[in-house]
Amino acid sequence: MISVAMISMNEEKAVAGVIGDIRSALKGRNHEIVIVDSSRDSTPQIAERLGARVLRQFPPQGYGRAMARVLKESHGDVVVTMDCDGTYPAGQIASIADMVLKGECDLVNASRLARRPSAMPWANYFANWLFAVTGRLFVGVKSTDLHSGMRAYSRELIERVDVDPNGPALPVELLLKPALMGFRIREIFIPYGERIGETTLHRWSSTVWTFRRIFRLAMTRMTLVPNQKLETRN
């Protein structure tokens, strides 16, 4: 089974369309949609009406705790994460899930950054470039997008990799630590769209936590299995 896992906060303008796109992309496939929701608006009611399994986390406990929970609560053999705001292409879900299900890799990182997306401000693009360079220099993992919200994770990886759920920037650790532990990682490029609704990103705290996670892993990398190289495919 394929699990599509998302976290949401006040996404009532986007959630119905995103769930509809997921259903279309996985038509005929055994799948579930799981959402950890911390909204004050009608997002959870809309999602439940459309058949998603909604886990309320209110008051909000932060991005990291919500993401860690949705991964653990998903039941699929592969878990595909994406955002609930319309920025990621649901049409890619089946293809990246199948890479894991067929045993080609343990994690697929769907990078937004083959080039700067028109939907991404220059400041964000530069920050993501800097994060990727820092990760490569200090941790030894080559990736173009440490913060991608669209990935496919194997069940084994989710169960074996312990991460710190406290604070933002958990996707950074969810990519770098599995690489250091020897899991097979593949990177592909995807289009990245305009966000529906207002962003909930806290740029400063996310930046601080990104470097914190990178440098913490850099200090402990010698205790882990040597990292695998990422394969990049267009």
N, C-alpha and C positions, 0 to 999 in steps of 0.2 A: 504494500500500500504506500501511496505517496501522501505525506502530510505537507500542507502548505501552512506555514506558521507566520503570524504577524503580531505586532503589538500596535495598539492604537490609543490615541488621545485626541478626542474631539475631531473625528474624521467623518462626520455625518454627510458631508458633501461628496465624499469620494468612495465610501465603503461599499455601497451597492454596486457601483460600476466595477470596482476592483473584484468583488466576489463574482459578479457576472462574467468577467473576463477569465477568471480562474476556472469557473465551471466549463466555459466554452473550450478552454485550452486542454482540459482534462476529461472531456466528454468520452465516456466509454471506459475510463480508467478508474480503478478503485482508489479513492482519495478521500481526504478529510481536510477541512479548513479549521484551524485552531487560532483563536485570537485572545491574547491577554490584553484587557481593556481597562484604561484608567480615565475614561471620559466623563465629562459633566453634561454632554449633549446626548443625542439619541443614537449615537454610534452602536452601542451594544444591542439595542432593541432591533435596529435595522439588520445587523449581522445575524442575530439569532433567527429573525424572521426568514432570512435567506438560507438558513441551514448550517451556519457556522457554529462551532462549539466555542462559546464565549466564557472566558474565565475572568471574573472581575478582580481587579487589584486596586482597590480604592479604600483609603486615599492612596495616591500614587506612591510607589516605592522606588522610582527611578528606572531609567532605561535598562541598566544592567540586570537588575532583578527581574524585570518584566521579560527580557530576552532569555535569560537563563530558565525562567519558568516555562515559557512557551516551548522551548526545545525539550525540556524534560517531560512536559505533559503531552507532547505529540506522540502518536502511536505508530507512525509509519516506519517502514524499512529504510526510507530516505526522507529527510525533512528539508523542504525548500523554504527558505526565509525570503520575505520581500516586505516592502513597506505598504501601508494601507492608504497611500496618498496618490496613487496613479503614476508614480515616477518610473516604476520598473515594468518591463514587458512580460505580461503573463504568458504570452506565446512562447517564451523560452523555458517555462517550467518543465515541461515534459522532457525536453532534450537534455537539460542538465541533470534532472532526476535519473534518466536512463543511463547516463555516464556512470553514476554511482551504482545503480541496480545491476548493471552489466559487469561490474567489477573493474572498470577501467581506472577508477580512482576512489578515494575516500571522501574527498571534498572538492567541489567545483566553486571557484570564486568568479562571479560574473562581474568583471570590471567595467566601470563606466568610462574609463579614461584612455581609450585608444587615442583620443584627442579631447580637447575641451568641449563638453556638451554645451550647446547654446543655452540650456536650462541651468547651467552651473555658473555662478558668478566667478570672475577671475580670482578673487580673494580665496574662495573655496577651492578652486582648481589648484592654485599655488600651494595652499595648505596641504591638500591631498598629495601633491607631488613631493612636498617636503617630508610628509609622513612616510611615504614609500621609500624615499632615499634613506631616511633615518633607519627604517626597519632593515633595509638591505645592509647598511654599513655596520650596524650594531648587533643585529641578530643573524644576519646572513641569509635572509629569506628574500628572494627576488619576486616582487609583486608590484603592479602598477596602482593598486587600489586596496588599501588596508581597511577602508571604511565601507566597502560595498555592503548594502543591505540585502542583496540577492545572492544566495549561496545554496548549494545542496550539500547536506551533511549525511554521512552514513550513520546508522543506528549505533554501530560499534564506536565510532568516534565520539558521539554525544555521551555515551555511557562511560567511556574511558578517560576523557579529557576533563580534568577539574579546572575550573576557571573562577576568578574572583568576580562575583556578581555585583559588587559594590561600585558605584560610580558609572559614568558614561564610558563610551568608546570600547564597549565589550567586543564588537566585531574585530578589533585589532588583535586582541588576545585569542579570539576564536579562529583566527587564521595563523598567527605566528606560532602559537604553542603546539597545535597539531603538526605543523611542519617540523618543528624541532623534535617532536616525538617520533618522527619517521612515517607519519601518514602520507599517503600519496595525494598530491594536490595538483589540480589542473586549473588553469585560468583561461577564460574566454572573454571576449568583448561583447558588450550589449549596448543598445541605445538607451538613453536616459531622458525621460520626459519632464515636462513642466509639472510642478506640484499643484494639486488641487487643495485649496485651503491654505491656512497660515502655518508656517513652520513652527515646530516646538523645539528646534535645536538651540542649545545653549553653547555658543561657539567657544567662549573662553574656557569653560569647565571641560568641554569635550577635548579641546587642544591640550590642556594640562594633563588630563587622564590618558590621552593618546601617548604622550611622551613618557608618562609614568609607567604605562604598561610595557612599552618598548624597552625602556631601560631596566625594568625589573626582570624581564625575560632575558635581556642581555647578561645580567648578573648570574642567572641560574642556568644558562644554556648548557654549561659543561656537565650538568647533572642529568641532562636529557639525551635521548637518542639523537645522533647527528641529523641535521635537517635534510629534507629532500629538496631538489630543485623543482620549481614550478614549471609546468609546461604551458606555454601561451599559444592559443589557437585563435584564429580569426573566425 
